[in-house]
Amino acid sequence: MKSIGLLDQLRRTNNATGQRLLDLFTVHYYPQGGEFGSDVSTSMQLRRNRSTRSLWDTNYVDETWINDKVRLIPRLKQWAAQYIIRERRSASPNTIGAPRTTSTARLRRPTC
């Protein structure tokens, strides 16, 4: 993975020079099972809910072409602990399709 190589190189430079080269590291997550769009069917809402498991569930095998354990949040925590000094984390909400409905397909107020 290129990210690991870059993070390791930045860590080594930081250790050698005392100069912090990385202030912010962002990761964007996009489910791969067709969750984007306006499909509000029960099956798609359930798929949207399941797809978030690849973020945190270390035993969940992604149902898409990935067909592997993504474990994104545990992986990022591992990278931060291994490569980044003075770790800070942030998370921001986002939608993964049908933005005007909740995951149970009930209507909600428009976001804009």
SULGIPE-V944760 format. One line per field, one symbol per residue. ss: DSSP state (H for helix, E for strand, L for the rest). psi: psi as a letter, one per 40 degrees, with the letter a starting at -180 (. if undefined). A space follows every 10 residues. Layout:
ss->???
psi->???
//
This chain:
ss->LHHHHHHHHH HHHHHHHLLL LLLLLLLLLL LLLLLLLLLL LHHHHHHHHH HLHHHHLLLL ELLLLLLLEL LHHHHHHHHH HHHLLLLLLL LLLLLLLLLL ELLLLLELLL LL
psi->hddddddddd ddddddeehh ehdhhihhhh iefediaehf iddddddddd dededdheeh hheaddfihd fddddddddd ddehifhhii iiiiifigee iieefiiiii e.
//
